[in-house]
Amino acid sequence: DGGITQSPKYLFRKEGQNVTLSCEQNLNHDAMYWYRQDPGQGLRLIYYSQIVNDFQKGDIAEGYSVSREKKESFPLTVTSAQKNPTAFYLCASSIRHSEKLFFGSGTQLSVL
Amino acid sequence: GESVGLHLPTLSVQEGDNSIINCAYSNSASDYFIWYKQESGKGPQFIIDIRSNMDKRQGQRVTVLLNKTVKHLSLQIAATQPGDSAVYFCAEKGQGAQKLVFGQGTRLTINP
């Protein structure tokens, strides 16, 4: 089945630790996105990538980093500089320049 | 600036009744609108979308209405079922913009 796979489902971060969230898609989509969702709020864009080896900051990129070495993969690293990392993280993909996003099932990140 | 908001954060309806979820937007240059459904602990699922050259679009049990004069978007769900219980998000994209702007979401609860 085609889709977007996020792993792990749940992740815990210790103080001062970097953690990486995985996002893989087999939809052959060019564009990929990372969103952060806090309880009772909408989705806020962290980073997005329209093509391999290129990505742009979204609205809340501070404390996060990404890479796009392969079309299928767009991992997100939550660095120690992100002081409030507890949130539900959603990865999405789309056909290039299409507005319609397809989402993964999310990763819940919590701080120990 | 751009903003997308919802009139009501929660909505309860009786099973079998019709539901109407409303969304206001402020960017008069927005040319694309989309509705997502998000169940607890899952990623958003696409429901229906509409472009600004239309004022109504129908899907299976759902209808989206766009009133550009008052910058208002609504999602109508016919004959609601227990499986319709979820949070519903609207999002919009301005002409020439590269990203969707999401609203806060409305939690729809279906009462038996």
Boltz contact constraints between the chains, C-beta under 6 A:
constraints:
  - contact:
      token1: [A, 41]
      token2: [B, 104]
      max_distance: 6.0
  - contact:
      token1: [A, 42]
      token2: [B, 102]
      max_distance: 6.0
  - contact:
      token1: [A, 42]
      token2: [B, 103]
      max_distance: 6.0
  - contact:
      token1: [A, 42]
      token2: [B, 104]
      max_distance: 6.0
  - contact:
      token1: [A, 43]
      token2: [B, 102]
      max_distance: 6.0
  - contact:
      token1: [A, 45]
      token2: [B, 99]
      max_distance: 6.0
  - contact:
      token1: [A, 90]
      token2: [B, 43]
      max_distance: 6.0
  - contact:
      token1: [A, 99]
      token2: [B, 32]
      max_distance: 6.0
  - contact:
      token1: [A, 99]
      token2: [B, 93]
      max_distance: 6.0
  - contact:
      token1: [A, 103]
      token2: [B, 43]
      max_distance: 6.0
  - contact:
      token1: [A, 103]
      token2: [B, 44]
      max_distance: 6.0
  - contact:
      token1: [A, 104]
      token2: [B, 43]
      max_distance: 6.0
  - contact:
      token1: [A, 105]
      token2: [B, 42]
      max_distance: 6.0
  - contact:
      token1: [A, 105]
      token2: [B, 43]
      max_distance: 6.0
  - contact:
      token1: [A, 106]
      token2: [B, 43]
      max_distance: 6.0
